[in-house]
Amino acid sequence: MLLTTLLLFAPVLALPECQHPDPPLQNAVQRELRLYDIGDLVNPTAAMRKEIERDFLRSTLDLALTSQEAELNAAERFALAATKRALEVEEQHQERERLRASLLAANRAGNDFFAQIAKDRQYPFESEEDLMASIETYMVPPFTNSGGSLKFDIHQGRPVLLGFLTKDQSNWLQAFLKYQRIDQSWMANIQVTVLASGKDGAKLPAEVQGARVVDDYDSILKQIDSLQAQGWESISSPSLTLWPWHPGDLSVLNQVSYVSGYSIETVEPGNRQIADPEIDVLQEGLVLGCRVRQVDEQNYGLHLEIDFSELKRPMKTQRVVNDQISEKLNLEISIPDVRTTNMMADVRMKDGSGLLLGAPSADGGRPLVLLVQFHRVEAEPTPEANTQRRR
């Protein structure tokens, strides 16, 4: 990675005029202005589309400043047509790449599926905004309210990050970008244990409110044992294994069928009318979305999205009486009451650490406590690699 230093150690916080005699920069914040090459980190397709949009906006603005209204409309139509054609060419290129990838995959059908994914070129960030969000979330020292800045730019034809940061932040960012380029030879194993209170509307104990990362796993197990002794029950414990950068999701769902209505049918003999029940299906359970990336030598960034829904039992019913259905038929429909709890977290974790996440009750339902365990798993060598070594 080419690193160009433009300006070093520029103080940005002025010292008070009545400062006590001290070394001149003791209380000042020192920052560096650097360029970080990100040309191989951001998906070029997304970057190209954004560049086309920026070119179109720049061209339209130039025409607006120099053209009459009628000419501007014609120029806009031309620019729109040119942009549409550029997008069509890019989509054709993507289609050829997908066909090429499918042919290569067919030729290597005997190899492990996950190993094939690891061999394909993958970009750790879908867009510049995705890269910026990860940096702001995991940077140490924290980026927010630090007085620094990050900006995207083009340098010698390649996209770069222009960072005005403290020396520690600059060093962290340089290492972070390095870890996004390293050939990923490991996978992340995520296990989620969901505990629910034994009664609706219960309050979360103070020690499990919010989110807390715990390196000592034994202390988490003791906390779980304490909750179970108070009547909390483990209702789900799924696990997910995924490659770094790649989003993964899993669901543990239970389908419940219920009568949502009736339709009146006329049948023989005697033109008799019967009520035909209409059956709907709802789902309850856990849906987990996760993405993991290494952010420095010892820490990993986890982005978690968790949705948990639960049907309140017994299900309420309601009698149905209308112009077509007589009260004498004594028909009932079910009124499902589904409580959903949504949680999202971005945390820094070490290999083997755990996240304790408490969620209060939703709509009067049961509060939840989630234990998220993270383990780094070294990927096994592919069959092709083993064959080459034997030769």
WOBELZI-V659112 format. One line per field, one symbol per residue. phi: phi as a letter, one per 30 degrees, with the letter a starting at -180 (. if undefined). Layout:
BEGIN
phi = ???
END
This chain:
BEGIN
phi = .dccccbchcdccddddcddebeecdccccbbcbccdbdccceddddddddddddddddddddddccddddddddddddddddddddddddddddddddddddddddcdddddddddddddbcdbdaddddddddddcdbdeddhcidabbdacbhicdbccccbddddddddddeddddcdedcbbcccbccccbddbdidcddedcdibbcbddddddddddeddddcjdbdcaadbbcbddiddbbbbbbccbcadclbbdccbcdihdcbccdcccbcbbkcbbcbbbbdcadccbcccbbbbbbbddcdddbbdcbadccddddhcbcccdbccbccbbbbbcbcdjdbccbcbddchidddbbccccbbdbdddddedddddddd
END
